[in-house]
Every structure is written in C-alpha cells, then in structure tokens.
Amino acid sequence: MNALVPVVVTFLVYYFSKRYKILLDYPDSRKNHHLPTPQIGGIILFISLLFLFRLNENILFSLGILLSFFFGIIDDAKNLSYKSKFLLESIIALIFVLNSNLTLFGYSGIFVKIFTFFWFLAIVNGFNMIDGLNGLSTGVLLIYSLFLKRYDLSFIYLPIYLFNLFGKFFMGESGTLLSSFLLITILSNSNGELVYLTLFFGYPAYEVVSSFIRRIISGKSPFLPDRKHLHHVFSERFGNVKFLIFAYIISSVFVLLSHKFYGVFIYIFICLFLFAFQRKFERSNSNLNL
C-alpha cells in the first residue's frame, strides 16, 4: 500500500501543475527543453515524505526538511541570484552541522564543523549541477536510495524518475535541495566520516569541484552557471542515453569505492581522468560548433 502513495501523489501533482500552470520552468538559452515544464519533483517528494515518514522525531531534521523544501520553492518561483541561494542554503547547512557530529580523518572539533558547513554547501550545489538532463539527477538519487537500502525512498523516487526521464517534469531547486539534505543526513547518521561521505556522493562532488576549477582556469566567476558540465559535454558527444548509462555506472562505482580503504586514491585518479577528457571534448565540441 505504501508503494502506491508516491505513484498517486505523482499523478495528482502532475495533473494539477499542468492544469493550473504551477511552477513552470520556461525555456532559455541554457536549457534543453523547448516547452514550459513543471518543476514539481520537490513537491511530490515532500508530500510523499509527509505520508510515509515521521518528521517530528528530530526537531532539527524536521526543520531542515521543511526549510529545504520551502527555500527551494522560493527559488523555483523567483529564480534567485546565486548570492540569495547561498544565504538560504547556508541556513540549511547550519542546521545540518548542528544536527550532526562528523569527523575528518577521524578528527572532530570546531574546525571540522566549519569545514562541514562548506562541504555541505558544495555537495548540495553538486546535486543541483547534475540536475540538467532528464533522468540524470533523479536516476542518481534513485541509485543512492537503493545503495542506502532505503526502499521507502526508492518507491518515492521511482515514479519521479520515470516522469522526469521522459521530460514530463523537473525536480526543481526544491527537489534537489530537499533530496540532498535528506540523503546526506541519512548517510551521515550511519557513517559520520567526511571522506566516506564525499566518496559516496562522488559524482556531485566531482561536478562541483571540477566546475569551480574549470571556471577559474577559463577566467570566469566560479559561481556563475554555464553549459559546460560533464552531462552537457559528454551527452553532446555521445548522446543522452549513453551518458545516462555512464552516469549511473560511475555513480555506483563511487559508492562502492567509499567502502574501500584505497577508494580515495582510485576516486582521485578517475576524477582526473574524467576532467582531462571533459576538457578535451569541451574544446572539440566548441571547434565543431564554429
């Protein structure tokens, strides 16, 4: 019976969003879609969580869930600047830090908490960055929920993934922000080592670090969006389907590496390899478009 709740919620929210034009994302030069598309993944996730989760057991966790959703909705509706996003996400990051006790290479303390604050912001933005291709972020989120053995979440993400894969709606900022806070919190409760968490969320972690470095090398602001992310470059080169399969595989590989003591070295090697090919294909695609 619980498995049917997300399906019903997905269909109902999708119907009303189309009927009353709720939270539509309109096409522009940075986007792949050509028609106004609802950004309702976060709404579906939030409503499903209310049905299937008890959010009153931990006050900070519940507050983080609520604020992640509402701040995301504000961003979806108003298209906030990166400075406004940073401010709102910082509130969520502070709640996460207060609600966790993470370590870095076994060490804890005030400096680790400060590092955790910025680490959380980075991973959250990494989740947001991979939400640029139908079926990408939603498929990765589904994979994470399966590896975490949180099948209650998998039942929620499955219909969201299928609708998103076929371009019916997007996750939106509310979906990525809520999902990142939820999954990071769940994983940190079982393993509070930041190195392990970084490897587990290796794909969004790679995306945010590589984007930061790439923009600095190009002499651009590291905070301004572009269309040169891994999914932009590789999908243009190999096609969407092949890249989605690759992204699902690499996400799974990073999760498996997080359980190995030598995983961090292999992860760094793979990331350097990916970055080199990404830059090569980026230049090659630019030459082809001239």
C-alpha positions in Angstrom: 0.0 0.0 0.0 2.8 2.4 0.9 4.3 1.9 -2.6 1.2 3.2 -4.2 1.2 6.5 -2.3 4.1 8.1 -4.3 2.5 7.0 -7.6 -0.8 8.6 -6.7 0.9 11.7 -5.4 3.0 12.0 -8.6 0.0 11.7 -10.9 -2.1 14.1 -8.9 0.6 16.8 -8.5 1.5 16.5 -12.2 -2.2 16.8 -13.2 -2.8 20.0 -11.1 0.5 21.5 -12.1 -0.4 21.2 -15.8 -4.0 22.2 -15.3 -3.2 25.4 -13.3 0.3 26.1 -14.7 2.1 25.7 -11.3 5.8 26.3 -11.1 6.5 26.2 -14.8 10.1 26.4 -16.0 10.3 28.3 -19.2 13.0 27.6 -21.9 16.0 29.8 -22.3 19.5 29.6 -23.9 20.9 27.5 -21.1 18.1 24.9 -21.1 17.5 21.8 -23.3 13.6 21.8 -23.2 11.5 23.8 -25.6 8.2 23.9 -23.8 7.2 25.2 -20.3 7.7 22.3 -18.0 6.6 21.9 -14.3 9.3 21.9 -11.6 7.4 19.8 -9.2 9.7 17.0 -8.1 10.3 18.6 -4.8 6.5 19.0 -4.1 6.0 15.3 -4.9 8.9 14.3 -2.7 7.7 16.5 0.2 4.1 15.3 0.1 5.2 11.7 -0.1 7.5 12.2 2.9 4.6 13.5 4.9 2.7 10.4 4.2 5.5 7.9 4.7 7.9 9.4 7.2 7.5 10.6 10.8 9.2 14.0 10.6 8.6 15.0 14.3 11.1 12.7 15.9 14.1 15.1 15.4 13.3 18.8 15.6 16.4 19.9 13.6 16.0 17.2 11.0 12.3 18.2 10.6 13.2 21.8 10.4 15.9 21.1 7.8 13.4 19.2 5.7 10.8 22.0 5.9 13.2 24.8 5.1 14.9 22.8 2.3 11.6 22.4 0.6 10.3 26.0 1.2 13.6 27.7 0.2 13.7 25.5 -2.9 10.1 26.5 -3.8 11.0 30.2 -3.4 14.0 29.7 -5.8 11.8 27.8 -8.3 9.3 30.6 -8.3 11.6 33.6 -8.2 14.8 32.3 -9.8 17.0 33.7 -7.1 20.5 35.0 -7.6 23.5 32.9 -6.5 24.0 35.2 -3.6 20.4 34.7 -2.3 20.7 31.0 -2.9 24.0 30.9 -0.9 22.3 32.7 2.0 19.3 30.3 2.1 21.5 27.2 1.7 23.8 28.5 4.5 20.8 28.3 6.9 20.2 24.7 5.8 24.0 23.9 6.1 24.0 25.4 9.7 21.0 23.2 10.6 22.9 20.1 9.2 26.1 21.0 11.2 24.1 21.4 14.4 22.3 18.1 13.8 25.5 16.1 13.0 28.8 15.2 14.5 31.0 14.4 11.6 34.8 13.7 11.5 37.5 14.3 9.0 40.2 11.6 9.0 38.9 10.7 12.5 39.3 14.2 13.9 36.4 16.4 15.2 36.1 19.9 16.7 35.3 23.4 15.6 37.4 23.4 12.5 35.8 20.2 11.3 32.4 21.8 11.8 33.4 24.8 9.8 34.7 22.5 7.1 31.5 20.5 7.3 29.5 23.7 6.7 31.2 24.5 3.4 31.4 20.8 2.5 27.6 20.5 2.8 27.1 23.6 0.6 29.4 22.1 -2.0 27.6 18.8 -2.2 24.2 20.5 -2.3 25.3 22.6 -5.2 26.8 19.4 -6.8 23.3 17.8 -6.7 21.9 21.0 -8.3 24.5 20.9 -11.1 23.7 17.4 -12.2 20.0 18.3 -12.5 20.5 19.4 -16.1 19.5 16.3 -18.1 16.2 14.4 -18.0 16.7 11.2 -15.9 20.2 12.2 -14.6 19.7 13.6 -11.1 16.6 11.6 -10.4 18.3 8.4 -11.6 21.3 9.1 -9.4 19.0 9.8 -6.4 17.3 6.5 -7.0 20.6 4.7 -7.1 21.7 6.3 -3.8 18.4 5.3 -2.1 18.9 1.7 -3.3 22.5 1.6 -2.0 21.3 3.0 1.3 18.7 0.3 1.4 16.1 2.9 2.0 13.5 1.3 -0.2 10.8 3.6 1.2 12.7 6.4 -0.5 13.2 4.3 -3.6 9.4 3.9 -4.0 9.2 7.7 -3.9 12.0 8.3 -6.4 10.9 5.7 -8.9 7.8 7.4 -10.3 9.6 10.8 -10.1 12.5 9.3 -12.1 10.2 7.8 -14.8 8.3 11.1 -15.3 11.5 13.1 -15.3 13.2 10.7 -17.7 10.5 11.4 -20.3 10.6 15.1 -19.7 7.2 15.4 -18.0 8.5 17.5 -15.1 11.8 18.5 -13.5 13.0 18.1 -9.9 13.5 21.9 -9.5 15.5 23.5 -6.8 13.1 22.3 -4.1 13.7 18.7 -5.2 17.5 18.8 -5.3 17.8 20.8 -2.1 15.4 18.6 -0.2 16.9 15.4 -1.6 20.5 16.4 -0.8 19.6 17.4 2.8 17.6 14.2 3.2 20.2 11.7 1.8 23.3 13.4 3.3 21.6 13.3 6.8 20.5 9.7 6.4 24.0 8.6 5.3 25.8 10.7 8.0 23.8 9.0 10.7 25.3 5.7 9.7 28.8 6.8 8.9 30.0 10.3 10.0 33.4 10.3 8.2 33.5 13.1 5.7 35.9 11.2 3.4 33.4 8.3 3.2 30.5 10.7 2.6 32.4 12.5 -0.2 33.2 9.3 -2.0 29.7 8.1 -1.6 28.4 11.3 -3.2 31.3 11.2 -5.6 29.5 12.3 -8.7 28.0 15.6 -7.4 31.3 16.1 -5.5 33.2 15.8 -8.8 30.8 18.1 -10.6 31.1 21.0 -8.1 34.9 20.8 -7.7 35.6 20.4 -11.5 33.2 23.2 -12.3 34.9 25.5 -9.8 38.4 24.7 -11.2 37.2 24.9 -14.8 35.7 28.3 -14.5 38.7 29.7 -12.7 41.0 28.3 -15.4 38.8 30.0 -18.0 38.9 33.3 -16.2 35.3 33.3 -15.3 33.4 33.6 -12.0 33.2 30.1 -10.3 29.7 31.0 -9.1 28.0 31.8 -12.5 26.3 28.9 -14.3 27.2 27.6 -17.8 26.6 24.8 -20.1 30.0 23.0 -19.8 29.2 20.5 -17.1 30.0 16.8 -17.6 26.5 16.0 -18.8 26.5 18.9 -21.3 29.9 17.9 -22.8 29.5 14.1 -22.8 25.9 14.0 -23.9 26.6 16.3 -26.8 29.5 14.0 -27.8 27.9 10.6 -27.2 24.2 11.2 -26.8 21.9 11.4 -23.8 21.2 7.7 -23.4 24.8 6.6 -23.4 25.7 9.4 -21.0 22.9 8.4 -18.6 24.1 4.8 -18.5 27.6 6.1 -17.9 26.5 8.4 -15.1 24.6 5.6 -13.4 27.6 3.3 -13.6 30.1 5.9 -12.4 27.8 6.9 -9.5 27.6 3.3 -8.5 31.4 2.8 -8.8 32.0 5.8 -6.5 29.6 4.4 -3.9 31.4 1.1 -4.0 34.7 2.8 -3.6 33.6 4.6 -0.5 33.7 1.2 1.3 37.3 0.6 0.4 40.3 2.0 2.3 42.1 2.6 -1.0 38.9 4.1 -2.6 40.0 7.8 -2.2 43.1 7.2 -4.4 41.1 5.4 -7.2 38.5 8.2 -6.9 41.0 10.9 -7.4 42.5 9.1 -10.4 39.1 8.6 -12.0 38.2 12.3 -11.4 41.5 13.5 -13.0 40.8 11.2 -15.9 37.3 12.5 -16.3 38.4 16.1 -16.1 41.0 15.6 -18.8 38.6 14.1 -21.2 35.9 16.6 -20.3 38.2 19.5 -21.2 39.3 17.7 -24.4 35.7 17.1 -25.5 34.7 20.6 -24.5 37.3 22.1 -26.8 36.5 19.6 -29.5 32.7 20.4 -29.3 33.5 24.1 -29.4 35.5 23.6 -32.6 32.7 21.6 -34.2 30.2 24.4 -33.4 32.3 27.1 -35.1 
